[in-house]
Amino acid sequence: SDTYTLVFYYVPEDLDLLSTPNAYAIPKPLDAITLQDIEKMFPLNTYESKRTQSENPFHFRFKYKYNGNSVWLDVNNQKIKVPKCDGKIIMKVTRKIPKDML
């Protein structure tokens, strides 16, 4: 299909800001995207994960509105559809391994 969804993210340790996030495209509709898709397509994973085959070197949290407040949700199930905020996927990504250790 020709449907692409932009996924927005920032990495606080890299001095990224939520106000000017990075983005990448996943070739699926918004409501079909799972944590597995997020991890598999995450652009920083391509070179960094080769060194740490055992697990994903990043931890993903998803922005979500709960009772009118914004919260960051942890998702651990690979098959689960990821949370959205205002019709967008917005992630705060933290490194499990510091950048200078890679």
C-alpha positions as CSV (number, residue, x, y, z in Angstrom):
1,S,0.0,0.0,0.0
2,D,1.0,3.6,-0.4
3,T,0.2,4.5,3.2
4,Y,3.0,5.9,5.2
5,T,2.9,7.2,8.8
6,L,5.4,9.6,10.2
7,V,6.7,8.7,13.6
8,F,8.1,11.6,15.7
9,Y,10.8,11.1,18.3
10,Y,13.5,12.8,20.3
11,V,16.5,11.5,22.3
12,P,17.1,13.8,25.3
13,E,20.7,12.5,25.8
14,D,21.5,13.7,22.2
15,L,20.2,17.2,23.2
16,D,17.2,16.7,21.0
17,L,14.1,18.8,21.9
18,L,10.5,17.7,21.9
19,S,9.6,21.1,20.2
20,T,11.8,20.1,17.2
21,P,11.5,16.3,17.0
22,N,13.1,14.0,14.5
23,A,10.8,11.8,12.3
24,Y,10.9,8.7,10.2
25,A,8.3,7.0,8.0
26,I,6.7,3.6,8.5
27,P,4.9,2.1,5.5
28,K,1.7,1.3,7.4
29,P,-1.4,3.2,8.4
30,L,-1.3,4.9,11.8
31,D,-3.7,2.5,13.5
32,A,-1.7,-0.6,12.5
33,I,1.7,0.3,13.8
34,T,3.1,-2.0,16.6
35,L,6.1,-1.7,18.9
36,Q,7.8,-4.3,16.7
37,D,7.4,-1.9,13.7
38,I,8.8,1.0,15.7
39,E,11.9,-1.0,16.8
40,K,12.5,-2.6,13.4
41,M,12.3,0.7,11.4
42,F,13.9,3.0,14.0
43,P,16.7,4.8,12.1
44,L,19.3,4.9,14.9
45,N,19.1,1.2,15.3
46,T,20.6,0.3,11.9
47,Y,24.2,0.7,12.9
48,E,24.0,0.6,16.7
49,S,22.1,-2.6,17.1
50,K,24.7,-4.6,15.2
51,R,26.9,-4.3,18.2
52,T,24.3,-5.4,20.7
53,Q,22.5,-8.2,19.1
54,S,21.0,-9.4,22.4
55,E,18.5,-6.6,22.8
56,N,17.3,-3.3,21.5
57,P,19.7,-0.5,22.7
58,F,16.9,1.9,23.0
59,H,13.9,2.3,25.3
60,F,10.7,3.8,23.7
61,R,8.1,5.8,25.6
62,F,5.0,7.1,23.9
63,K,3.2,10.3,24.5
64,Y,-0.5,9.8,25.4
65,K,-3.3,11.9,26.8
66,Y,-4.8,10.6,30.0
67,N,-7.6,12.6,31.7
68,G,-6.5,15.7,29.7
69,N,-2.9,15.4,30.8
70,S,0.1,14.3,28.7
71,V,1.9,11.2,30.0
72,W,4.7,9.0,28.7
73,L,3.6,5.4,28.4
74,D,6.0,2.4,28.4
75,V,5.0,-0.4,26.1
76,N,6.6,-3.8,26.4
77,N,4.5,-6.1,24.2
78,Q,6.0,-6.2,20.7
79,K,2.6,-7.0,19.1
80,I,0.6,-4.2,20.8
81,K,-0.5,-1.1,18.8
82,V,1.5,1.8,20.1
83,P,-0.3,4.7,21.9
84,K,-1.0,8.0,20.0
85,C,-1.3,11.6,21.1
86,D,-3.5,14.0,19.0
87,G,-3.5,11.6,16.1
88,K,0.3,11.3,16.0
89,I,2.9,8.8,17.3
90,I,5.4,10.8,19.5
91,M,8.2,9.1,21.3
92,K,10.8,9.9,23.9
93,V,13.7,7.6,23.2
94,T,16.4,6.8,25.8
95,R,19.6,4.9,25.2
96,K,20.1,1.8,27.4
97,I,23.8,2.1,26.5
98,P,25.5,5.5,26.5
99,K,26.4,6.8,23.0
100,D,30.1,7.0,23.8
101,M,30.1,3.3,24.8
102,L,29.0,2.2,21.3
